[in-house]
């Protein structure tokens, strides 16, 4: 194992109080990287809705994962496992962690690590891994979005939504989106959406129908569910692909599935955390080949809403829970 000398014995991390689910800063020994892992000095960590669910005990981590919250980080390489090649101590790195991101030192599988694009800040680096892999897997792997197709991204103001709009535009798709305020919709138009629909004041099915896009939307990425499910089916194009990554508006709905047969639709879904290291490694390699050139050119850039000191993690969670954020929320160590 190659390593630098200034690795401390203890790390700071965010602990969850078992009684009231409050958060506090605790200490424990810095982990040592396994043969296929990289030890990262974390500068910034990205927040995800999964963190809020884990805090409430509704999204328990896999048995082999760190119990500490946090699924993505950016920082610098401190040490590499004996089977790791291509990374050296001191290099800037961002990573999809197997838990443990809410800490000032963490380990990540080398196969889930990515370089921070030139000119990107550490905060922008921490906004990349989870959203990049989620969008790539669901829109490009599962739904096989093609150049020239039309895609609808619900929750466009989220970290996944904002990056997804830019990624789909860079890959030659025509993008439509929904968000919860006029201000957010205006910002999403600047990101490249052809039309951004305020779902609080407009019915996206009616808007798209009025635009002549009923039965024209090839791919839909939905984190809302609930009453959106039927509307997605109604506006999807023949051979359309609808992908679910969450059900914020509800897991249950009464659905007329007749259009599914008539239009030969595909309904699918996934969560990123449940997938294997091998599956995620493929996503990383495909991102490096297909998306990183657009990141390096500046055509794709994540939107960072706000940066919170690690000690203010509860306020960061409150902002995410409120839904007021636009883009990614970041913790700074």
C-alpha positions in Angstrom: 0.0 0.0 0.0 1.4 3.4 -1.1 0.6 6.2 1.4 1.5 9.6 2.6 2.6 10.4 6.2 0.0 12.9 7.4 -2.8 10.5 7.9 -4.2 11.1 11.4 -5.3 8.3 13.7 -8.8 9.6 14.3 -11.5 10.9 11.9 -14.5 13.1 12.5 -17.9 11.8 11.3 -21.6 12.5 11.6 -23.3 10.2 14.1 -27.0 9.5 14.4 -28.5 9.6 17.9 -30.5 6.4 18.2 -33.1 8.0 20.6 -34.2 11.1 18.7 -32.4 10.8 15.4 -30.5 14.0 16.0 -27.0 14.4 14.5 -23.6 15.1 16.2 -19.9 15.0 15.4 -18.1 12.0 16.8 -14.6 10.4 16.4 -13.3 7.0 15.5 -10.1 5.5 14.0 -9.4 6.4 10.3 -10.2 3.3 8.2 -7.4 1.6 6.3 -8.0 0.9 2.6 -8.6 -2.7 1.6 -6.6 -4.1 -1.4 -9.1 -2.6 -3.9 -9.9 0.7 -2.0 -8.7 4.2 -1.9 -8.4 6.3 1.3 -9.7 9.8 0.7 -9.2 13.0 2.7 -12.7 14.3 2.2 -13.0 18.0 1.4 -16.7 18.0 0.5 -19.6 15.5 0.6 -22.8 15.5 -1.3 -26.2 15.2 0.3 -28.8 12.8 -1.0 -32.4 12.0 -0.1 -31.3 8.5 0.8 -29.3 10.1 3.7 -32.5 11.5 5.2 -34.2 8.1 4.9 -31.2 6.3 6.4 -31.3 8.8 9.3 -34.9 7.9 10.0 -34.2 4.2 9.8 -36.2 3.8 6.6 -33.2 3.0 4.3 -30.8 0.7 6.2 -27.3 0.4 4.6 -26.3 -3.0 3.1 -24.6 -5.3 5.6 -21.2 -4.8 4.1 -21.5 -0.9 3.9 -20.4 1.7 6.4 -23.2 2.6 8.8 -22.2 6.3 8.5 -24.3 8.4 6.1 -22.9 9.8 2.9 -22.8 8.3 -0.6 -20.4 10.7 -2.5 -17.4 12.7 -1.7 -14.6 14.8 -3.2 -11.1 15.3 -1.9 -7.6 14.0 -2.3 -6.1 10.6 -2.4 -4.2 9.8 0.8 -3.5 6.1 0.4 -4.2 3.3 -2.1 -4.7 -0.4 -1.6 -2.2 -2.9 -3.0 -4.3 -3.9 -5.9 -5.1 -0.3 -7.0 -3.3 1.3 -9.9 -3.8 4.6 -11.7 -4.1 6.7 -8.6 -1.4 8.4 -6.6 -1.5 10.2 -3.2 -2.3 13.9 -3.6 -4.5 13.6 -6.7 -7.9 15.2 -6.7 -10.7 12.6 -6.7 -14.4 12.2 -6.4 -16.1 8.9 -5.5 -19.3 7.0 -5.0 -18.7 5.6 -1.5 -20.2 2.5 0.0 -21.5 4.7 2.9 -19.2 6.7 5.1 -19.2 10.0 3.2 -20.1 12.2 6.1 -16.5 12.0 7.5 -13.3 13.9 6.9 -11.6 10.6 5.9 -13.3 7.7 4.1 -12.6 4.8 1.9 -14.1 4.0 -1.5 -13.8 1.2 -4.0 -11.3 2.3 -6.7 -13.7 1.2 -9.4 -16.2 3.9 -8.1 -13.7 6.7 -8.2 -13.5 9.5 -10.8 -11.1 12.4 -11.4 -12.4 15.8 -10.7 -12.6 17.6 -14.0 -10.2 20.5 -14.6 -11.6 23.7 -13.3 -14.2 22.1 -11.0 -14.2 23.1 -7.4 -14.3 20.4 -4.6 -18.0 21.3 -4.1 -18.7 20.6 -7.8 -16.7 17.4 -7.6 -18.8 16.1 -4.7 -22.0 16.9 -6.7 -21.0 14.5 -9.5 -20.8 10.8 -8.5 -24.3 9.9 -7.4 -26.1 12.0 -10.0 -23.8 11.0 -12.8 -24.2 7.3 -12.2 -28.0 7.6 -11.5 -28.7 9.5 -14.7 -26.4 7.3 -16.8 -27.7 4.1 -15.6 -31.4 4.9 -15.7 -31.6 7.2 -18.8 -28.8 5.8 -21.0 -28.4 2.2 -19.9 -31.9 1.2 -18.8 -33.9 3.5 -21.1 -31.4 3.6 -23.9 -32.0 7.3 -24.7 -30.9 8.1 -28.3 -29.8 11.3 -30.0 -32.9 13.2 -31.3 -35.3 11.6 -28.8 -37.5 13.5 -26.4 -37.0 13.0 -22.6 -39.0 14.2 -19.7 -37.2 14.6 -16.3 -39.3 15.0 -13.3 -37.8 16.8 -10.3 -35.7 18.9 -12.6 -34.4 21.1 -9.8 -32.8 18.3 -7.8 -29.2 17.3 -8.1 -30.1 14.4 -10.3 -32.5 16.6 -12.4 -30.2 19.5 -13.0 -27.3 17.3 -14.1 -29.6 15.0 -16.0 -30.9 18.0 -18.1 -27.3 19.0 -19.0 -26.3 15.4 -19.8 -29.3 14.7 -22.0 -28.8 18.0 -23.9 -25.1 17.2 -24.4 -26.0 13.8 -25.8 -28.4 15.3 -28.3 -31.8 14.8 -26.7 -34.7 17.3 -26.5 -35.4 17.8 -22.8 -38.6 18.6 -20.9 -38.8 18.9 -17.1 -41.0 19.7 -14.1 -40.2 21.6 -11.0 -42.0 23.2 -8.0 -41.7 27.0 -8.7 -41.5 29.5 -11.5 -38.1 30.5 -10.3 -36.8 27.0 -10.6 -38.4 26.5 -14.0 -36.7 29.7 -15.4 -33.3 28.3 -14.1 -34.0 25.0 -15.8 -34.6 26.7 -19.1 -31.2 28.2 -18.9 -29.7 24.7 -18.3 -31.2 23.7 -21.6 -34.7 22.4 -21.1 -37.0 23.1 -24.0 -39.9 23.6 -21.6 -40.0 23.6 -17.8 -43.4 23.0 -16.2 -44.3 24.2 -12.7 -46.2 21.1 -11.4 -47.8 23.2 -8.6 -49.7 25.5 -11.1 -49.7 23.5 -14.3 -50.6 19.9 -15.3 -47.6 18.5 -17.2 -49.8 16.2 -19.2 -52.0 19.0 -20.4 -49.0 21.3 -21.1 -47.2 18.6 -23.2 -50.5 17.7 -25.0 -51.0 21.4 -25.9 -47.4 21.5 -27.2 -48.3 18.6 -29.5 -46.2 16.1 -27.5 -48.8 13.7 -26.4 -47.6 10.2 -27.4 -44.3 11.8 -28.4 -42.1 11.5 -25.2 -39.6 8.7 -25.7 -38.1 8.5 -22.2 -39.4 9.6 -18.8 -37.3 9.7 -15.6 -39.6 9.9 -12.6 -38.8 10.3 -8.9 -42.4 11.5 -8.1 -44.7 8.5 -8.7 -48.2 8.7 -7.2 -50.5 10.6 -9.5 -47.7 11.2 -12.0 -47.7 7.5 -13.0 -50.8 7.5 -15.1 -49.9 10.8 -16.7 -46.5 9.4 -17.7 -48.2 6.5 -19.4 -50.6 8.8 -21.2 -47.9 11.1 -22.7 -45.3 8.4 -23.5 -44.5 7.7 -27.1 -45.0 4.2 -28.7 -42.0 2.1 -27.5 -41.5 4.6 -24.7 -39.4 3.8 -21.7 -40.5 5.1 -18.2 -37.9 4.7 -15.4 -38.7 5.2 -11.7 -36.0 6.0 -9.2 -38.3 7.1 -6.3 -41.9 7.6 -5.3 -42.0 10.9 -3.4 -45.7 11.4 -4.3 -46.6 7.9 -3.3 -45.9 4.2 -4.0 -49.6 3.5 -4.9 -51.9 4.6 -7.7 -54.9 3.3 -9.6 -53.7 2.8 -13.1 -55.2 2.2 -16.5 -52.7 -0.1 -18.1 -54.4 -0.3 -21.5 -51.9 2.2 -23.1 -49.1 0.0 -21.9 -50.2 -2.7 -24.3 -51.2 -0.4 -27.2 -48.0 1.6 -27.1 -45.7 -1.3 -26.1 -44.3 0.7 -23.2 -41.4 -0.4 -20.9 -41.9 0.4 -17.2 -38.8 -0.1 -15.1 -36.9 1.2 -12.1 -33.8 1.0 -10.0 -31.9 2.1 -7.0 -28.2 2.8 -7.3 -27.1 1.5 -3.9 -28.5 -2.0 -4.4 -26.3 -2.6 -7.5 -23.1 -4.5 -7.4 -19.6 -3.0 -7.5 -19.1 -4.6 -10.9 -22.3 -3.0 -12.3 -21.2 0.4 -10.9 -17.7 -0.1 -12.4 -19.2 -0.4 -15.8 -21.2 2.8 -15.3 -18.0 4.6 -14.3 -16.1 3.4 -17.4 -19.0 4.4 -19.7 -19.2 7.8 -18.0 -15.5 8.4 -18.6 -15.9 7.6 -22.2 -19.2 9.3 -23.0 -19.8 12.1 -20.5 -16.4 13.2 -19.2 -15.4 14.9 -22.5 -18.5 17.2 -22.0 -17.5 17.8 -18.4 -14.0 18.8 -19.4 -15.3 21.1 -22.1 -17.7 22.8 -19.7 -20.8 21.7 -21.6 -22.0 19.9 -18.4 -21.5 21.3 -15.0 -23.4 20.5 -11.7 -25.5 23.1 -10.0 -24.5 23.6 -6.3 -27.3 25.1 -4.2 -25.5 25.7 -0.9 -22.4 24.6 1.0 -22.8 23.8 4.8 -20.0 23.2 7.3 -20.0 19.7 8.6 -21.1 21.0 12.0 -24.3 22.4 10.3 -25.3 19.0 8.9 -28.8 19.2 10.5 -29.5 22.5 8.8 -28.4 21.0 5.5 -30.8 18.1 6.1 -33.6 20.6 6.9 -33.0 22.4 3.6 -33.2 19.2 1.6 -36.3 18.1 3.4 -38.0 21.5 2.7 -37.5 21.0 -1.1 -36.4 24.6 -1.5 -33.0 23.8 -2.9 -32.0 24.1 -6.5 -29.3 21.6 -7.4 -26.9 19.9 -5.0 -26.4 20.5 -1.2 -22.9 20.0 -0.1 -21.1 19.5 3.3 -17.7 20.9 3.7 -15.3 19.3 6.2 
